[in-house]
């Protein structure tokens, strides 16, 4: 009987090994100018042995997963193994018959768990290899963001070409991530907003005229419309995502397609505001509204009069765009919410984080880049609204340093994932829902925020970060441990203190 892989193993070790293998990839000679990805894969077998493979290692063009599973371990029993791969395995139908996709080979090998570096950015492929693995009972996890950045940097040219190919080539869908990818027979192109389409053309700097054949072909490739019949060159039907993004009134079809905002200061009545209409127009409309309703201040430094909001717009813009791009639109009746008061700003959207991202990863700001709705993400990316599939974790993690504001809080209460921004350090006490924070003074709150933004700190590291004498640092740490706000791990000078999540 095969030995079990220990439950406690260091995934970062194998992420680094996979990246090392990726860097050893051998690019095949090509005459078409197409750049091949650099891919590395690592296999941890149940007996603890580890093997790796690179793309093109044994033969030009061979995928790393194929080399690892079929070339190096074809006669081995791999049930219960763990695989690390720097690029999402290709889904069924991605390769020419009779070749199998790497995701199919992984399933056939009975791999237990797969860690994936980055998803394929092509909006017709993105996450479909992942979905195929999950549909076949394989646990899927993603590399941590810092390793994803390395993979993207090494494969920058390949990724750029992959996005361009998505515009020029219409691929057959073998796996559907969402029903919104399908055409909506009850709708036609008259439901599209010309204002929204022209805005998209302008923001994306596309060389297409409104209603031109080139534009509709671009929309077909992006999954915004589909042909009524494969041979019909002119007749298109909007897809669900097309209606959400460009429909003049998406709520006629999808009642959940609205952002319901409200602002309430002090004892004043709430002021509600609904944002509905084409998704491509909503982010700018909300940003203009935020500039009006957020309290402002006037600076006259350096002889210049400058008005700015008392809360930075950039993190809110990121949160709102993420909510629009990554929410679960299939939850009917579940709307998106934006709520503002004196102490906090809350953005709520429907659905748990998209699998395989866990709620714990999101709460600790370790969530990797993965999009629930690649079609929306692709359009937003073309418009410069977001980096494709990014979740804004770096923006949120950087708030203490850049804006002198606390980290926001993620929370899930079915069916909504909420992101709450505290408008001041003192507001954290009421906003967080953690009663014990009421026992902390301002300096201790700053110390607590430091732990929220760091995985772990020793006593000396803690004292150095805050510029505290050793005894003061000891008192603060003891108080937070006694309040069970942080945990003490280990003993001696190497004792680590971590947030009690």
C-alpha positions, 0 to 999 in steps of 0.5 A, a space after each residue: 500500500 502506497 504511503 500517504 504524502 504528509 499533510 504538512 508539507 511546504 507548497 512554496 518549496 515545490 512552487 520554487 522547484 516548478 519555476 526552476 523547471 520552467 526556466 529550463 524550458 526549451 523553446 521549439 524552433 518555429 517559422 510562424 513567429 508564435 512564442 511558446 510558453 515556458 512551463 515547469 511541472 513537479 510531481 510529488 509521489 505518494 512515497 515522497 519521491 519528487 520529479 520535475 519536467 520542463 516544456 521541450 525537455 525531451 522533445 521540442 513542443 512536448 508539454 511539461 505535464 506530458 513529459 512528466 506523466 507520459 514520458 518519465 512515469 508512464 509505467 508508474 502508478 501515480 494514484 494520490 500524487 500531487 502535481 505543481 504546474 506553472 501554467 494551467 493545463 490545457 482543457 479537453 478540445 484544446 489540442 488537435 484530435 487524437 491528442 489529449 489535453 494535459 488536464 485529461 492526462 492528469 485525470 487519467 493518472 489519478 492525481 490527487 491534487 494540482 497546484 497551478 501557477 497562472 490561468 490561461 489568459 485567453 477568455 475562451 480558455 481561462 479556467 476551463 482546464 481548472 474546471 475540468 480537473 475540479 469536475 473530475 474530483 481533483 483538488 486544485 490550488 493556486 500558486 501564491 501571488 509572488 510566484 505568479 508574478 515571476 511566471 508572468 514576467 518570464 512568459 510576458 511575450 507568450 501571454 501578450 500573444 495569447 490575448 491577441 489570439 483570443 481576438 483573432 481566432 474563434 475557438 469551439 467551447 468545450 467547457 462552459 464556465 457560466 450560462 452567461 456565455 450562451 446566446 440569449 435568443 429573446 434578445 437582439 443587437 437592438 438591445 445594445 447601447 451605442 453609447 456603451 459600445 462607442 465608449 468601449 471603442 474609445 477607451 480600448 483604442 480600437 480601430 473599428 467603426 460603430 456597427 462595422 463588420 470588424 467590430 462584430 467579429 471582435 465581439 464574436 471572438 470576445 464572447 459578446 455575441 454569437 452567430 445565429 447559425 455557424 454559416 451566417 455571416 451577418 446574424 448575431 445574437 447577444 450572449 448573457 455577458 454581452 447584455 451585461 456589458 453593453 445592454 442598454 437595460 440589462 435589468 430587463 433580463 437580469 434583475 441582479 444587474 445593478 449596483 445599489 449605493 447609499 450614503 449616510 452621514 451622522 443623523 442625516 437620512 440615507 441618500 440612495 443611488 442606483 447604478 444600472 445600465 451597461 457594465 462598461 459605463 458603471 465604473 466611471 459613473 460610480 467614481 464620479 459619484 464617489 467624488 461628490 459624496 465623500 467628504 473633501 478637504 482643501 489643501 493650499 500647500 505650495 501656493 496651490 489650491 487642491 481639493 481631495 477626498 478624505 478617503 482615497 478613491 483608488 482602493 474603492 475603484 479597485 474594490 468596485 471593479 472587482 465586485 462587478 467583474 468577479 461576482 456570481 451573476 447566476 445568483 438571481 436577485 443578489 445585487 451588488 451594494 456600495 454603502 458609505 457612512 462616517 466610519 466605514 465603506 462597504 462593497 458587497 457582491 454575490 458569491 464566494 471566491 471562485 474555486 480554487 481560491 479559498 475564503 481564507 486566502 482572500 481574508 489573508 490577502 494571499 488570494 491569487 489571480 483568477 477570474 470568475 467571469 473571464 469575458 468581463 475581465 477581458 473587456 475591462 482589461 481592454 479598457 484599462 480598468 484592471 489587469 486581467 484576472 487581478 484581484 487587487 490584493 497588492 492595492 489593499 495590502 499597501 493601504 497602511 503604507 500608502 494612505 496611513 489607513 487600516 487594512 480592509 476586512 473581508 467577510 462572507 455572509 451568504 450570499 454576499 462577500 463583503 469588503 469593508 474599509 475602515 475610514 480611520 484607525 479608531 473606526 477599526 474597533 467598531 468596523 471589525 466586529 472584534 470586541 477585544 479591539 476596544 481594549 486597545 489604545 491607538 499605539 496598540 491598534 497600530 501594532 495589531 494592524 502590523 500583524 494583520 499585514 505580516 504573516 509572523 514577527 519575532 519580538 525583536 522584529 516587532 519592536 524594530 518595525 514600530 521603533 519601540 523599546 524592548 520592554 514596551 514591545 513585550 507589554 504590547 505583545 503580552 496584552 494582545 496575546 492575553 486578549 487572544 488577538 495574536 498567537 504565540 508560536 515557539 519558544 526562546 528568541 525565535 518565538 513568532 507572533 501571528 494574527 489570530 485569524 
